[in-house]
Amino acid sequence: MIAALAGTVRHKDLNTLIVDVSGVGYKVLVPIDVALEAAPSKPILLWTHLAVRETSLELFGFSDR
């Protein structure tokens, strides 16, 4: 699974980041404190959890494990 992402913030909303990792943009749901710390065009490392459901895949990101 996806355990962590290291890349560049391309876009941010209140609880969502788009993280560019080698040309692939990952949509990551994050807590508000992580979103507030993130800045577009800056590097970021997120520890992640991939929630697999019958109708969706959601990637959650956190600043620590």
C-alpha positions as CSV (number, residue, x, y, z in Angstrom):
1,M,0.0,0.0,0.0
2,I,1.0,3.7,0.0
3,A,2.7,4.3,3.3
4,A,4.1,7.8,2.7
5,L,4.3,10.5,0.0
6,A,7.2,12.9,-0.5
7,G,6.6,15.5,-3.1
8,T,5.6,19.1,-3.9
9,V,2.3,20.7,-2.9
10,R,0.5,21.8,-6.1
11,H,-2.8,22.8,-4.7
12,K,-4.5,23.1,-1.3
13,D,-8.0,23.5,0.1
14,L,-9.3,23.4,3.7
15,N,-8.8,19.7,4.1
16,T,-7.3,18.5,0.8
17,L,-3.9,18.7,-0.8
18,I,-2.7,17.7,-4.3
19,V,0.8,16.4,-3.9
20,D,2.9,16.0,-7.0
21,V,5.2,13.0,-6.8
22,S,7.3,12.6,-10.0
23,G,4.6,14.0,-12.2
24,V,1.6,12.2,-10.6
25,G,-0.8,14.3,-8.5
26,Y,-2.2,12.5,-5.5
27,K,-5.3,13.9,-3.8
28,V,-4.8,13.5,-0.1
29,L,-7.3,14.3,2.7
30,V,-5.5,15.9,5.6
31,P,-6.4,17.4,9.0
32,I,-6.8,21.2,9.0
33,D,-3.5,21.8,10.8
34,V,-1.6,19.9,8.1
35,A,-3.4,21.9,5.4
36,L,-2.6,25.2,7.2
37,E,1.2,24.3,7.4
38,A,1.4,23.3,3.7
39,A,2.3,25.9,1.1
40,P,2.0,25.6,-2.7
41,S,5.2,24.8,-4.5
42,K,6.9,23.7,-1.2
43,P,8.1,20.1,-0.5
44,I,6.1,18.0,1.9
45,L,6.3,14.5,3.4
46,L,3.0,12.9,4.5
47,W,2.5,9.5,6.3
48,T,-0.6,8.0,4.7
49,H,-3.4,5.6,5.2
50,L,-5.3,4.3,2.1
51,A,-9.0,3.6,3.0
52,V,-10.4,0.9,0.6
53,R,-14.1,0.8,0.5
54,E,-16.6,-1.0,-1.8
55,T,-17.3,2.3,-3.6
56,S,-14.2,4.4,-3.1
57,L,-10.5,4.7,-2.4
58,E,-9.5,7.6,-0.1
59,L,-5.9,8.6,0.8
60,F,-5.5,10.2,4.2
61,G,-2.2,12.1,5.0
62,F,-0.7,13.0,8.4
63,S,2.4,14.9,9.5
64,D,3.6,12.0,11.7
65,R,3.1,8.3,12.0
